[in-house]
Amino acid sequence: MSKFDILVKYISMIQADSFGEWVIDKENDGTPEHPIQMPFVCYSEMVNNFIDDVYTFEESNKDMELTCYGDILKDNGLQWRTESMKNADVSNLNAQCVLALIMGAVRAERFCDGTLLDFFKSGCILKWLERLNNIE
């Protein structure tokens, strides 16, 4: 049993999931009586469970210092920016850096709605999990 099992189990689930969808208020007109709700992403149950498991992994593996994901990425020549993370060649990255990419993607959602959805839909999360699986 690998210590990454809590995360790599999602490889098969990702291939069969829609991840989520944008919810856009088309019913309200923006008047004080009917304010328009800001758009947001309603994530699938699989994505919500994945997020929970990323945080559970981080809590159980403090030695990997994943709360310092930005520094880990920087130390590996990457930036905590969508394009840098998407274009990262993970073939030679170590487990800590791959996990930092995953943590960075999860944390990015807190600052910009839909970022995590983009990482899932573009195949990055799957690619990172596959690399993590190959490391172990």
Secondary structure as UniProt FT lines:
FT   TURN            3..4
FT   HELIX           5..8
FT   HELIX           10..14
FT   TURN            15..16
FT   STRAND          20..23
FT   TURN            32..33
FT   STRAND          40..43
FT   HELIX           45..60
FT   HELIX           62..64
FT   HELIX           66..68
FT   HELIX           69..75
FT   TURN            76..77
FT   HELIX           82..86
FT   HELIX           90..92
FT   HELIX           95..108
FT   TURN            109..111
FT   TURN            113..114
FT   HELIX           115..121
FT   TURN            122..123
FT   HELIX           124..135
//
